[in-house]
Amino acid sequence: MIEPRIKEALKGRVMAGEIVPEIDGKSVNVFGWVHEVRDLGKLVFVVVRDVSGMCQVVFRMDELDESVRDVVRKLSSESVIFVKGTVVKQPKSRLGVELVAESVEILGKSVPRLEYDPTGKVQASMDVRLKHRILDLRRPEVKNVFIIGNHVLKALRDFFYQRGFVEVRTPKIIASATEGGAELFEIKYFDKQAFLAQSPQLYKEQLTTVFEKVFEIGPFFRAEESHTRRHISEFTSVDIEQAFSDMDDVMEVLEEAVAHVHRVLLDKCGKQLKELGVNLRVPKTPFPRITYDQALEILRQEGENIKWGEDFSTPHLRKLGKKFTSYYYITHFPTEIKPFYIQEKAENPALSESFDLMFQWLELASGGTRVSDHDVLIRKLVQKGLDPKMFEDHVKVFRYGMPVHAGWGLGFERFLMVLTRRTNIRETVLFPRDRFRLTP
């Protein structure tokens, strides 16, 4: 329970980021965490941090009661404190302003010696950072990534709502593989075998027969053996599916969504982007498009001996990324390397109506026109070595009137990597899960 006097003080709370020269002379209440302490004897400087940013508090020890001086001497990094003081313009200060303290209270004491330095002054490996993740998240640089991510999620939802999409929530516990792949987490479901969903693919296709345009932003799971800077086992996928549409229609939705997010971040997150050193620009639409065959020709000119029908490896994509330095599409992949639900091109069944959205060498999204004919779906399942009976709940929907439809799935964390210029996907996940990490 919060004491009544603290509750009263909280009503007049001023956030650390709001301590600016323009409010010189104002008496304020600040609540936050001790980020750093510099004891110069007669002057003690304490940097206080909250979700809005930081402010510098100065304790003029000779002017304070002994009881207040005792509290100041006990301050430890990351303790939660309540400071009351007066804002003073101070041009010599890094922030141009200070809070001259009158009193301070410790509301939540931290241990004297932390296992990890949240100021970032001591360099730490990714493994150490993730081991002490909650302290790592308190670093302003790290926190800013997730503040930006919050605005990205809102911007995407707003964009979809404006376009008439209905938000859906599909099951994460499923009876069979969405795409027939092996990257599945098996779980015990009462007396049955079940799996964690890899994507909402089959459900979102079915839901186009009800809502026509649907989207989902949710967690999905892949038993990913690859231990790279861009793979994790639990991730957030941004998915859409749209009836009466083909790949060109949903590519337009995707690139406009990406551009919309950029505009929102420039409007709402200028401070965070600047602190991260990110110079974000709104990409021009439509994005450049190259076909699989054109990408193949570019790679061959670069000396790559790659056969038609092979998927592109990371080294291949890195070479393409040197040619295309922003967002672009690779389209019309060979049918053989795409899932069963991707439609073949009518004039050339060896090619599919598919696309990947790339940023330089990094794949962000994948999509295409879906199979909408029942008999074609059965044929493609068999061609992929899959048993149509295992997909009966999905297949039967195609006997109830299935329109031509298309969609895509965007990896949220990879998109956030691009927007914040992070190089490891674990930097865009609050508590990452990969092959070697299950805690914290």
FITI-190973 format. One record per residue (C-alpha): residue number from 1; residue in one letter; x negated, y negated, z. Coordinates in Angstrom, 3 decimals. Layout:
BEGIN
REC   resi   resn       east      north         up
REC    NUM      A          X          Y          Z
...
END
This chain:
BEGIN
REC   resi   resn       east      north         up
REC      1      M      0.000      0.000      0.000
REC      2      I     -1.288     -3.479     -0.889
REC      3      E     -1.389     -5.941      1.971
REC      4      P      1.124     -8.818      1.616
REC      5      R     -1.626    -11.473      1.571
REC      6      I     -3.458     -9.627     -1.236
REC      7      K     -0.220     -9.309     -3.179
REC      8      E      0.300    -13.027     -2.768
REC      9      A     -3.253    -13.723     -3.949
REC     10      L     -2.723    -11.501     -6.977
REC     11      K      0.193    -13.672     -8.063
REC     12      G     -2.281    -16.497     -8.610
REC     13      R     -4.946    -14.283    -10.130
REC     14      V     -7.145    -15.735    -12.862
REC     15      M     -8.891    -13.215    -15.099
REC     16      A    -12.677    -13.316    -15.324
REC     17      G    -12.527    -14.082    -19.030
REC     18      E    -10.360    -17.120    -18.274
REC     19      I    -13.033    -18.807    -16.152
REC     20      V    -14.050    -21.459    -18.674
REC     21      P    -15.430    -25.028    -18.440
REC     22      E    -12.013    -26.427    -19.361
REC     23      I    -10.645    -25.544    -15.899
REC     24      D    -13.497    -27.277    -14.032
REC     25      G    -12.473    -28.037    -10.458
REC     26      K     -9.652    -25.516    -10.266
REC     27      S     -9.308    -23.264     -7.211
REC     28      V     -8.817    -19.644     -8.339
REC     29      N     -8.485    -16.069     -7.141
REC     30      V    -10.566    -13.498     -9.027
REC     31      F    -10.272     -9.711     -8.678
REC     32      G    -12.709     -7.344    -10.330
REC     33      W    -15.776     -5.138    -10.141
REC     34      V    -19.303     -6.146     -9.170
REC     35      H    -21.221     -5.830    -12.411
REC     36      E    -24.543     -7.208    -11.230
REC     37      V    -26.068     -8.889     -8.149
REC     38      R    -29.047    -11.278     -8.132
REC     39      D    -30.134    -12.275     -4.628
REC     40      L    -32.334    -15.384     -4.621
REC     41      G    -32.094    -15.940     -0.880
REC     42      K    -30.143    -19.157     -0.474
REC     43      L    -28.245    -18.421     -3.678
REC     44      V    -26.673    -15.070     -4.547
REC     45      F    -25.302    -14.675     -8.061
REC     46      V    -22.698    -11.980     -8.649
REC     47      V    -21.332    -11.146    -12.092
REC     48      V    -17.719    -10.027    -11.709
REC     49      R    -16.120     -7.942    -14.442
REC     50      D    -12.508     -7.148    -15.251
REC     51      V    -10.711     -5.980    -18.384
REC     52      S    -10.803     -9.496    -19.873
REC     53      G    -14.555    -10.019    -19.558
REC     54      M    -17.011    -11.401    -17.016
REC     55      C    -17.610    -14.477    -14.904
REC     56      Q    -20.523    -15.552    -12.742
REC     57      V    -19.851    -16.169     -9.064
REC     58      V    -22.377    -18.100     -7.003
REC     59      F    -22.578    -17.799     -3.220
REC     60      R    -24.324    -20.764     -1.611
REC     61      M    -25.316    -18.881      1.516
REC     62      D    -26.104    -21.940      3.673
REC     63      E    -22.578    -23.253      3.128
REC     64      L    -20.738    -20.019      4.025
REC     65      D    -19.554    -18.630      7.337
REC     66      E    -21.662    -15.833      8.786
REC     67      S    -18.780    -13.380      8.248
REC     68      V    -18.758    -14.167      4.514
REC     69      R    -22.570    -13.895      4.297
REC     70      D    -22.367    -10.439      5.892
REC     71      V    -19.941     -9.281      3.184
REC     72      V    -22.144    -10.713      0.423
REC     73      R    -25.138     -8.769      1.754
REC     74      K    -23.082     -5.547      1.578
REC     75      L    -21.998     -5.947     -2.039
REC     76      S    -22.927     -2.984     -4.190
REC     77      S    -22.647     -2.467     -7.924
REC     78      E    -19.140     -1.443     -9.057
REC     79      S    -17.440     -2.293     -5.746
REC     80      V    -14.003     -3.866     -6.203
REC     81      I    -13.863     -7.367     -4.750
REC     82      F    -11.539    -10.332     -4.273
REC     83      V    -13.229    -13.714     -4.574
REC     84      K    -11.685    -17.067     -3.852
REC     85      G    -13.516    -20.157     -5.094
REC     86      T    -13.695    -23.249     -7.246
REC     87      V    -14.555    -23.374    -10.938
REC     88      V    -17.573    -25.579    -11.635
REC     89      K    -18.857    -26.534    -15.071
REC     90      Q    -22.501    -25.511    -15.260
REC     91      P    -24.237    -26.140    -18.614
REC     92      K    -27.375    -24.290    -17.488
REC     93      S    -25.395    -21.110    -16.855
REC     94      R    -25.239    -18.511    -19.645
REC     95      L    -21.460    -18.802    -19.669
REC     96      G    -21.458    -22.567    -19.179
REC     97      V    -19.396    -22.247    -16.019
REC     98      E    -19.572    -20.708    -12.534
REC     99      L    -17.216    -19.871     -9.739
REC    100      V    -18.517    -21.319     -6.466
REC    101      A    -17.256    -18.852     -3.887
REC    102      E    -15.549    -19.763     -0.629
REC    103      S    -14.749    -16.204      0.466
REC    104      V    -15.117    -12.614     -0.663
REC    105      E    -13.525     -9.321      0.367
REC    106      I    -14.484     -5.780     -0.574
REC    107      L    -11.304     -3.955     -1.604
REC    108      G    -12.932     -0.767     -2.835
REC    109      K    -16.516      0.047     -1.874
REC    110      S    -18.855      1.787     -4.301
REC    111      V    -21.760      4.000     -3.274
REC    112      P    -25.036      2.072     -2.830
REC    113      R    -26.893      3.946     -5.579
REC    114      L    -25.018      4.918     -8.760
REC    115      E    -25.994      7.946    -10.838
REC    116      Y    -25.610      5.882    -14.012
REC    117      D    -26.218      2.217    -14.775
REC    118      P    -23.053      0.618    -16.196
REC    119      T    -24.872     -2.611    -17.072
REC    120      G    -26.558     -0.798    -19.961
REC    121      K    -30.005     -2.073    -18.967
REC    122      V    -31.243      1.476    -18.508
REC    123      Q    -31.040      3.422    -21.778
REC    124      A    -29.253      6.763    -21.551
REC    125      S    -28.718      9.657    -23.948
REC    126      M    -25.260     10.490    -25.269
REC    127      D    -25.162     13.554    -23.030
REC    128      V    -25.887     11.481    -19.903
REC    129      R    -23.356      8.859    -20.962
REC    130      L    -20.629     11.446    -21.431
REC    131      K    -21.481     13.171    -18.156
REC    132      H    -20.792      9.871    -16.370
REC    133      R    -18.136      8.736    -18.807
REC    134      I    -15.981      6.624    -16.503
REC    135      L    -19.013      4.497    -15.591
REC    136      D    -20.077      4.396    -19.239
REC    137      L    -16.626      3.121    -20.228
REC    138      R    -17.105      0.165    -17.884
REC    139      R    -19.907     -1.145    -20.072
REC    140      P    -18.411     -4.067    -22.020
REC    141      E    -19.810     -2.776    -25.308
REC    142      V    -18.186      0.612    -24.797
REC    143      K    -14.912     -0.792    -23.465
REC    144      N    -14.608     -3.098    -26.474
REC    145      V    -14.427     -0.108    -28.819
REC    146      F    -11.282      1.083    -27.080
REC    147      I     -9.732     -2.368    -26.797
REC    148      I    -10.114     -2.551    -30.575
REC    149      G     -8.744      0.980    -30.896
REC    150      N     -5.654     -0.049    -28.958
REC    151      H     -4.994     -2.847    -31.453
REC    152      V     -5.583     -0.453    -34.362
REC    153      L     -2.909      1.930    -33.082
REC    154      K     -0.411     -0.890    -32.600
REC    155      A     -1.204     -2.344    -36.022
REC    156      L     -0.641      1.035    -37.686
REC    157      R      2.650      1.592    -35.899
REC    158      D      3.845     -1.908    -36.755
REC    159      F      2.871     -1.351    -40.389
REC    160      F      4.782      1.931    -40.630
REC    161      Y      7.870      0.519    -38.922
REC    162      Q      7.859     -2.428    -41.327
REC    163      R      7.734      0.054    -44.213
REC    164      G     10.766      1.989    -42.938
REC    165      F      8.956      5.040    -41.566
REC    166      V     10.396      7.049    -38.674
REC    167      E      7.954      8.104    -35.952
REC    168      V      8.114     11.827    -35.181
REC    169      R      6.513     14.159    -32.661
REC    170      T      5.768     17.664    -33.898
REC    171      P      4.838     20.748    -31.825
REC    172      K      1.264     21.194    -30.712
REC    173      I      1.826     24.840    -29.787
REC    174      I      2.456     26.871    -32.925
REC    175      A      2.885     30.512    -33.923
REC    176      S      0.657     30.565    -37.015
REC    177      A     -2.086     28.587    -38.696
REC    178      T     -0.936     25.459    -40.514
REC    179      E     -3.304     26.035    -43.399
REC    180      G     -4.301     29.628    -42.841
REC    181      G     -7.734     28.587    -41.635
REC    182      A     -9.931     30.168    -39.009
REC    183      E    -10.613     27.031    -36.968
REC    184      L     -7.879     27.789    -34.462
REC    185      F     -7.721     27.709    -30.679
REC    186      E     -5.791     30.768    -29.577
REC    187      I     -3.754     30.447    -26.377
REC    188      K     -1.592     32.759    -24.309
REC    189      Y      2.039     31.692    -24.594
REC    190      F      3.925     33.775    -22.023
REC    191      D      3.825     37.263    -23.617
REC    192      K      3.007     36.012    -27.122
REC    193      Q     -0.014     34.855    -29.095
REC    194      A      0.031     31.185    -30.024
REC    195      F     -2.320     28.515    -31.304
REC    196      L     -3.014     24.818    -30.852
REC    197      A     -1.915     22.862    -33.920
REC    198      Q     -4.555     21.739    -36.432
REC    199      S     -2.214     19.205    -38.041
REC    200      P      1.506     18.364    -38.347
REC    201      Q      1.419     19.231    -42.056
REC    202      L      4.230     21.757    -42.427
REC    203      Y      6.546     20.029    -39.960
REC    204      K      6.136     16.603    -41.511
REC    205      E      6.896     18.023    -44.953
REC    206      Q     10.110     19.573    -43.654
REC    207      L     11.088     16.337    -41.918
REC    208      T     11.074     14.419    -45.200
REC    209      T     14.335     16.264    -45.948
REC    210      V     15.849     14.516    -42.928
REC    211      F     14.177     11.114    -42.505
REC    212      E     12.542     10.724    -45.968
REC    213      K      9.566      8.742    -44.595
REC    214      V      7.867      9.921    -41.398
REC    215      F      4.657      9.239    -39.521
REC    216      E      2.971     10.710    -36.485
REC    217      I     -0.002      9.578    -34.421
REC    218      G     -0.993     12.380    -32.109
REC    219      P     -3.609     14.843    -30.852
REC    220      F     -4.622     17.899    -32.851
REC    221      F     -7.188     20.629    -32.357
REC    222      R     -9.797     22.493    -34.384
REC    223      A    -12.208     25.132    -33.137
REC    224      E    -14.943     23.234    -34.917
REC    225      E    -18.223     25.117    -35.021
REC    226      S    -20.069     22.158    -36.542
REC    227      H    -21.846     20.113    -33.895
REC    228      T    -22.384     16.852    -35.756
REC    229      R    -21.870     13.152    -35.127
REC    230      R    -18.535     13.251    -36.940
REC    231      H    -16.909     16.458    -35.648
REC    232      I    -14.948     17.010    -32.432
REC    233      S    -12.520     19.690    -31.271
REC    234      E     -9.677     17.451    -30.075
REC    235      F     -8.916     14.456    -32.258
REC    236      T     -6.178     11.978    -33.098
REC    237      S     -4.606     12.219    -36.525
REC    238      V     -2.560      9.497    -38.206
REC    239      D     -0.189     11.260    -40.598
REC    240      I      2.499     10.210    -43.005
REC    241      E      4.791     12.107    -45.365
REC    242      Q      7.075     10.413    -47.864
REC    243      A      9.928     11.790    -49.980
REC    244      F     10.462     10.842    -53.626
REC    245      S      6.758     10.009    -53.888
REC    246      D      3.560     11.266    -55.447
REC    247      M     -0.109     10.791    -54.612
REC    248      D     -0.288      7.310    -56.163
REC    249      D      2.551      6.084    -53.955
REC    250      V      0.985      7.252    -50.699
REC    251      M     -2.488      6.081    -51.718
REC    252      E     -1.000      2.609    -51.975
REC    253      V      0.482      2.996    -48.481
REC    254      L     -2.893      4.120    -47.117
REC    255      E     -4.984      1.312    -48.567
REC    256      E     -2.440     -1.316    -47.527
REC    257      A     -2.400      0.139    -43.996
REC    258      V     -6.205     -0.063    -43.850
REC    259      A     -6.197     -3.671    -45.073
REC    260      H     -3.448     -4.561    -42.584
REC    261      V     -5.524     -3.183    -39.702
REC    262      H     -8.480     -5.324    -40.755
REC    263      R     -6.321     -8.447    -40.809
REC    264      V     -4.922     -7.709    -37.355
REC    265      L     -8.360     -7.105    -35.845
REC    266      L     -9.731    -10.344    -37.252
REC    267      D     -6.759    -12.136    -35.701
REC    268      K     -6.632    -10.340    -32.350
REC    269      C    -10.104     -8.974    -31.639
REC    270      G    -12.565    -11.640    -32.744
REC    271      K    -14.232    -11.715    -29.313
REC    272      Q    -14.701     -7.937    -29.130
REC    273      L    -15.959     -7.693    -32.716
REC    274      K    -18.467    -10.482    -32.103
REC    275      E    -19.759     -8.808    -28.937
REC    276      L    -20.205     -5.575    -30.896
REC    277      G    -22.022     -7.445    -33.664
REC    278      V    -19.438     -6.412    -36.255
REC    279      N    -18.782     -8.683    -39.219
REC    280      L    -15.446     -7.326    -40.405
REC    281      R    -13.929     -8.328    -43.738
REC    282      V    -10.533     -7.481    -45.186
REC    283      P    -11.118     -5.005    -48.036
REC    284      K     -9.653     -5.819    -51.432
REC    285      T     -6.876     -3.579    -52.683
REC    286      P     -6.452     -1.433    -54.631
REC    287      F     -9.525      0.505    -53.566
REC    288      P    -11.849      1.851    -56.267
REC    289      R    -10.928      5.302    -57.527
REC    290      I    -13.174      7.949    -59.026
REC    291      T    -12.154     11.456    -59.989
REC    292      Y    -13.895     14.588    -58.786
REC    293      D    -15.328     14.981    -62.290
REC    294      Q    -16.698     11.429    -62.269
REC    295      A    -18.232     11.966    -58.830
REC    296      L    -19.794     15.166    -60.144
REC    297      E    -21.327     13.286    -63.069
REC    298      I    -22.750     10.598    -60.755
REC    299      L    -24.377     13.278    -58.595
REC    300      R    -25.811     15.103    -61.576
REC    301      Q    -27.363     11.847    -62.766
REC    302      E    -28.917     11.620    -59.294
REC    303      G    -30.534     15.014    -59.833
REC    304      E    -28.048     17.141    -57.885
REC    305      N    -27.496     20.614    -59.359
REC    306      I    -23.865     21.062    -58.355
REC    307      K    -21.441     23.363    -60.148
REC    308      W    -17.883     22.399    -61.027
REC    309      G    -15.526     23.705    -58.363
REC    310      E    -17.907     23.237    -55.444
REC    311      D    -16.911     20.921    -52.639
REC    312      F    -19.228     18.024    -51.861
REC    313      S    -21.702     18.488    -49.025
REC    314      T    -22.887     15.738    -46.688
REC    315      P    -26.066     15.066    -48.748
REC    316      H    -23.875     14.711    -51.849
REC    317      L    -21.551     12.274    -50.101
REC    318      R    -24.477     10.245    -48.794
REC    319      K    -25.636      9.734    -52.376
REC    320      L    -22.139      8.654    -53.416
REC    321      G    -22.085      6.326    -50.397
REC    322      K    -25.055      4.437    -51.823
REC    323      K    -23.011      3.715    -54.950
REC    324      F    -19.806      2.813    -53.104
REC    325      T    -20.515      0.717    -50.028
REC    326      S    -16.956      0.240    -48.744
REC    327      Y    -13.646      2.110    -49.062
REC    328      Y    -12.964      4.186    -52.174
REC    329      Y    -11.000      7.240    -53.291
REC    330      I    -12.168     10.523    -54.785
REC    331      T     -9.216     12.056    -56.609
REC    332      H     -8.114     15.217    -58.436
REC    333      F    -10.208     17.858    -56.733
REC    334      P    -10.250     21.406    -58.105
REC    335      T     -7.099     23.246    -57.035
REC    336      E     -9.182     26.128    -55.731
REC    337      I    -10.744     24.093    -52.892
REC    338      K     -7.512     22.451    -51.715
REC    339      P     -4.825     23.932    -49.394
REC    340      F     -1.830     25.870    -50.724
REC    341      Y      0.571     22.983    -50.232
REC    342      I     -1.226     20.642    -52.672
REC    343      Q      0.436     20.322    -56.091
REC    344      E     -1.453     21.255    -59.253
REC    345      K     -1.647     18.822    -62.155
REC    346      A      1.002     19.784    -64.725
REC    347      E     -1.324     19.236    -67.701
REC    348      N     -4.298     20.978    -66.058
REC    349      P     -3.508     23.410    -63.192
REC    350      A     -7.216     23.763    -62.410
REC    351      L     -7.042     20.238    -60.972
REC    352      S     -4.896     19.151    -58.059
REC    353      E     -2.967     15.980    -57.297
REC    354      S     -5.202     15.280    -54.327
REC    355      F     -7.425     12.562    -52.914
REC    356      D     -9.871     11.772    -50.151
REC    357      L    -10.311      8.275    -48.738
REC    358      M    -13.996      7.605    -48.180
REC    359      F    -15.972      4.877    -46.478
REC    360      Q    -19.427      5.096    -47.970
REC    361      W    -20.289      8.757    -47.259
REC    362      L    -17.722      9.394    -44.510
REC    363      E    -14.403     11.081    -45.305
REC    364      L    -11.613      9.289    -43.434
REC    365      A     -8.402     10.711    -44.886
REC    366      S     -7.162     13.446    -47.152
REC    367      G     -3.843     13.737    -48.947
REC    368      G     -1.950     14.302    -52.128
REC    369      T      1.268     15.298    -53.820
REC    370      R      2.756     18.368    -52.162
REC    371      V      4.258     21.460    -53.731
REC    372      S      8.033     20.941    -53.755
REC    373      D      9.182     24.066    -55.632
REC    374      H      9.969     27.224    -53.631
REC    375      D      8.599     29.697    -56.180
REC    376      V      5.418     27.709    -56.735
REC    377      L      4.857     27.615    -52.979
REC    378      I      5.171     31.412    -52.748
REC    379      R      2.750     31.838    -55.638
REC    380      K      0.173     29.534    -54.118
REC    381      L      0.375     31.221    -50.718
REC    382      V     -0.321     34.577    -52.356
REC    383      Q     -3.165     33.094    -54.421
REC    384      K     -4.769     31.844    -51.207
REC    385      G     -4.517     35.336    -49.685
REC    386      L     -1.795     34.284    -47.251
REC    387      D      1.322     36.277    -46.378
REC    388      P      4.473     34.253    -47.223
REC    389      K      6.289     36.091    -44.411
REC    390      M      3.988     34.366    -41.914
REC    391      F      5.280     31.048    -43.258
REC    392      E      8.945     32.014    -43.572
REC    393      D     10.215     29.199    -41.342
REC    394      H      8.484     26.738    -43.654
REC    395      V      9.232     28.479    -46.949
REC    396      K     12.986     28.694    -46.342
REC    397      V     13.240     24.903    -46.112
REC    398      F     12.297     24.799    -49.795
REC    399      R     15.556     26.632    -50.541
REC    400      Y     17.560     23.837    -48.884
REC    401      G     16.695     21.010    -51.273
REC    402      M     13.118     19.721    -51.162
REC    403      P     12.319     16.445    -52.953
REC    404      V      8.981     15.669    -54.547
REC    405      H      6.932     14.379    -51.641
REC    406      A      3.412     13.314    -50.757
REC    407      G      1.402     12.321    -47.732
REC    408      W     -1.942     12.062    -46.017
REC    409      G     -3.744     12.479    -42.725
REC    410      L     -6.223      9.884    -41.450
REC    411      G     -8.760     10.698    -38.751
REC    412      F     -8.227      7.927    -36.226
REC    413      E    -11.580      8.297    -34.478
REC    414      R    -13.498      8.271    -37.754
REC    415      F    -11.584      5.170    -38.832
REC    416      L    -12.476      3.539    -35.511
REC    417      M    -16.125      4.479    -36.105
REC    418      V    -16.030      2.474    -39.344
REC    419      L    -14.222     -0.504    -37.821
REC    420      T    -16.609     -0.764    -34.859
REC    421      R    -19.726      0.403    -36.735
REC    422      R    -20.355      3.275    -34.326
REC    423      T    -22.530      6.149    -35.539
REC    424      N    -21.229      8.970    -33.333
REC    425      I    -17.567      9.967    -33.179
REC    426      R    -17.938     10.609    -29.431
REC    427      E    -18.268      6.849    -28.991
REC    428      T    -14.659      6.471    -30.180
REC    429      V    -13.124      9.103    -27.889
REC    430      L    -12.475      8.364    -24.221
REC    431      F    -13.317     11.898    -23.053
REC    432      P    -14.679     13.879    -26.029
REC    433      R    -14.185     17.599    -26.462
REC    434      D    -16.593     19.527    -28.635
REC    435      R    -18.158     22.967    -28.778
REC    436      F    -20.304     22.295    -25.699
REC    437      R    -18.217     19.869    -23.638
REC    438      L    -15.063     20.579    -21.642
REC    439      T    -15.640     18.099    -18.794
REC    440      P    -15.188     15.443    -17.557
END
